[in-house]
C-alpha cells in the first residue's frame, strides 16, 4: 500500500475550487473530494497537486485523501478535527494570518529555551500555538489563509536530526559542511519542517501562500554581485542552488498558483506527461532560474475575498550591477504594475523583505548602497561591500531606485490612478525577526485616499538574542534616526519621498503571528506572541491591536 509521506497541504483556495498538495512514497493516483490526479516523479520522490472543483462559496467542506482508492488521511486516532476546505465569499469577511522565519527544532529543552539561556534555544513555535487554539474552536473561527513570508526552511541552520542524516550521506567536515548540499537534502528539510503533527494538521486545513527568503537557499542570498560571484566560485554551490530552486518549485511555488495559472505553466504540464524525465527538466529549469535574472517569475497574485494579494519575489530576480541595482527586474515590475489594477477593497503587497524599516536602519542601508556605488571613493566602496554583507544591508532601502518605484506605484494605487482607490494598501513582510506596524504618510496634495501601512511579523520561531534586540531598538529610536539620516546625507542620499512612523512604542521580539481581519472596506490587525503554559501547553497572547481604516 502506498503511504502518504507529507501533506496533505491545502494551498490555493478560491470561491469554488482549491488545490491540495501531497508527497507519497510511490507512484499512485491521489483523490480528494472525488477529484483525482496521478503523481509525478522527481529524483525518486512522488508528488501530486489535486485540483478540487465544484465547491460552493462561503462553505466549509471536510475532506479525505485516498491513494489508489485507500484512505490515508485523516490518520487513524487523530486528535485533531477533520481537515476542511473553507472557501471565501467575494464580498464576505476574511481572516488572514501572516509571518515568517520558522526553524525546525525539537519542542523540548534546550531548543525550547530562550536564546540567552542556551545557544540552541528557539523558544516555542507560534504556528504550533495557532494549531493548538484551532483544535478547540469551530472551523468558522479559523483563518482563511496563512501567508508565509520567507524562511520556511533553513538550508544553513539544520536541526540535530537533519545534521545526523547529512553525516550518514557524506563527509560533513568539508564544504558545505553540515548544511544542505542538494535536492535530496532539501527534501529532508521540508519533511522535517512540515511533518510535526500540529503543523501538518494546520497546513492541511488552512490555505497557504508562500515566498522564499534567503535562508530557504543560503544566508544573504543575492545580497550583491560580489556575493554571487564568490558563491559561484565554490565547487558545491551549483548543486545547492539547483536543489534549492527545484525543491522550492515543488514544495512551495506550485501551490501558490491558481488552477488557471497551473494550466499556463509549461513546466508543470510537461512533467505530468507519461514517461517524462521530470528530474532532468527540473534541474535544467532550476539552473536557468539562478543564472538568468529574467529566467523565472516567482511573484504571484491571489484574490481572497475583498483583498488582492500580490506576492513579490524580492530575492531571486534582483539586478545586482553596482550603480543600477534593482530589487526586481523591469519585466517583473511591469507584471506587478499590471496586477495592481482591478476591483478590490484592500491591496496586500507581500514581500519577504520590509519596504519600510525602522527609520534609522533605512538611512543606514541607503547610505551603504551609495558608498558601495562609489560615493566615498573606491577604497570606501570595498569597505562598504564588506559592511553590506556583514550587517545584511539588503532590504528595499538598499535598492533605493526600487524603493522609490514601489512607493510611486503604491501612491498611484492609493490615489485611484489604477482604478477605484482601495480602503487600504498594506505591505506585509517578515525577515527582520521582530514585529511592528508603521503608518505611511505621503506629502500633502498628492491626493492619497487609501490608508497605507507596513505590517511586519517575524519570527514564527527563531528569536533574536538581547544584543541583537538592543541594536534594533536603537535603529527605531529618535537618536538612531538622527544618526542614520546624518550618515546618509554625507553620501548624498536624499530623504525618502514618504514618511512613516511606528504606531506603538517599540517593536516586539517574540515568536509571534499576526492577523488581518478584512470585512468590506474595514480592516483590523492584531499581533499575538507565544506563551508557554504548564503541562507542556502553549497558547497565543494578544499584545497589540489596531484598526487600519
Secondary structure, DSSP 8 states (H G I E B T S, - for coil): ---EEEEEEEEEE-SSEEEEEEEESS--EEEETTEEEE-EEETTEEEEEEEEE---TT-EEE--EEETTEEEES-TT-SS---EEE---TTS-EEEEEE--B----SSTTTTS-TTT-TT-----HHHHHHHHHTTS-GGGS-SEEEE-S-SS-TTS--HHHHHHHHHHS-TTSTTTTS--SHHHHHHHHHHHHHSHHHHHHHHHSEEEE---GGGT-TTTTS-HHHHHHHHTSTTHHHHHHHHHHHHIIIIIHHHS-HHHHHT-HHHHHHTSTT--HHHHHHHHHHHHHH-TTS----EEEEETTEEEEEE--STT-B--TTS-BSS-HHHHHHHHHHT-S--SEEEEEESS-SS--HHHHHHHHHHHHHHTTTT-HHHHHHHHHHHHHTT--SGGGSHHHHHHHHHHHHHHHTTTTSS--SEEEEEE--SSSBEEEEEEE-TTS---SEEEEEE---SB----HHHHHHHHHHHSHHHHHHHHHHHHHTT----SEEEEESSSS-B-SSEEEEEEEETTEEEEEEEEEEE-STT-EEEEEEEEEE--
